[in-house]
Amino acid sequence: MTYAYATAQRLVTVGDSQHGEFRYAYDQLGNRTASTGPGQQTMESAFDWAGSLVAATLLHEPGHLAD
Protein backbone atom coordinates (compact mmCIF):
# COMPACT_ATOMS: atom_id res chain seq x y z
CA MET A 1 0.00 0.00 0.00
CA THR A 2 1.14 3.53 -0.74
CA TYR A 3 -0.25 6.74 0.69
CA ALA A 4 0.19 10.34 -0.50
CA TYR A 5 -0.73 13.43 1.49
CA ALA A 6 -1.16 17.08 0.51
CA THR A 7 -1.20 20.18 2.68
CA ALA A 8 -2.75 19.91 6.13
CA GLN A 9 -2.05 16.16 6.06
CA ARG A 10 -5.01 15.49 3.75
CA LEU A 11 -4.93 12.03 2.20
CA VAL A 12 -4.99 12.46 -1.60
CA THR A 13 -4.14 8.98 -2.93
CA VAL A 14 -4.06 5.41 -1.71
CA GLY A 15 -2.39 2.89 -3.98
CA ASP A 16 -2.77 -0.86 -3.83
CA SER A 17 -1.15 -3.27 -6.28
CA GLN A 18 -4.24 -5.52 -6.26
CA HIS A 19 -7.00 -2.91 -6.37
CA GLY A 20 -5.43 0.13 -8.05
CA GLU A 21 -5.44 3.75 -6.94
CA PHE A 22 -8.03 5.71 -5.01
CA ARG A 23 -7.92 9.53 -5.23
CA TYR A 24 -9.49 12.15 -2.96
CA ALA A 25 -10.20 15.88 -3.37
CA TYR A 26 -11.02 18.46 -0.69
CA ASP A 27 -12.47 21.94 -0.46
CA GLN A 28 -10.72 24.83 1.33
CA LEU A 29 -12.31 23.84 4.65
CA GLY A 30 -11.00 20.28 4.48
CA ASN A 31 -14.26 18.57 3.51
CA ARG A 32 -13.71 15.62 1.17
CA THR A 33 -15.54 16.69 -2.00
CA ALA A 34 -14.66 13.78 -4.29
CA SER A 35 -13.50 10.18 -4.04
CA THR A 36 -12.48 8.32 -7.20
CA GLY A 37 -11.81 4.59 -7.34
CA PRO A 38 -9.73 2.52 -9.75
CA GLY A 39 -12.66 2.08 -12.16
CA GLN A 40 -13.03 5.88 -12.43
CA GLN A 41 -16.29 5.74 -10.48
CA THR A 42 -16.50 8.98 -8.49
CA MET A 43 -18.53 10.06 -5.50
CA GLU A 44 -18.89 13.85 -5.30
CA SER A 45 -20.05 15.54 -2.11
CA ALA A 46 -21.27 19.05 -1.31
CA PHE A 47 -21.25 20.74 2.08
CA ASP A 48 -22.99 23.77 3.57
CA TRP A 49 -21.27 26.66 5.37
CA ALA A 50 -21.29 24.68 8.65
CA GLY A 51 -19.55 21.68 7.09
CA SER A 52 -22.65 19.46 7.00
CA LEU A 53 -23.07 17.13 4.04
CA VAL A 54 -25.94 18.42 1.88
CA ALA A 55 -25.56 16.32 -1.30
CA ALA A 56 -23.72 13.26 -2.58
CA THR A 57 -23.69 12.18 -6.21
CA LEU A 58 -22.31 8.95 -7.64
CA LEU A 59 -20.76 9.28 -11.11
CA HIS A 60 -19.80 6.26 -13.25
CA GLU A 61 -17.27 8.22 -15.25
CA PRO A 62 -15.96 11.73 -14.64
CA GLY A 63 -18.79 14.13 -15.47
CA HIS A 64 -21.48 11.45 -16.10
CA LEU A 65 -24.25 10.75 -13.58
CA ALA A 66 -24.84 7.14 -12.58
CA ASP A 67 -28.12 5.49 -13.62
C-alpha positions, 0 to 999 in steps of 0.5 A: 500500500502507498499513501500520499498526502497534501497540505494539512495532512489530507490524504490524496491517494491510496495505492494498492497493487491488487486494487489500483489507486483511489484519489481524494479531493477536498475543499478549502475547509478540508471537507472531502468533495470527491472520491475516485476509485480505480474504475473511475467511479467517483462520489462527489459531495457538497457541504454547507457553510457549517460543514454538514453534508448536503448532497452526494452524487455517484458518477460512473465516469468523470462528469457522467451521472450514474443510472 
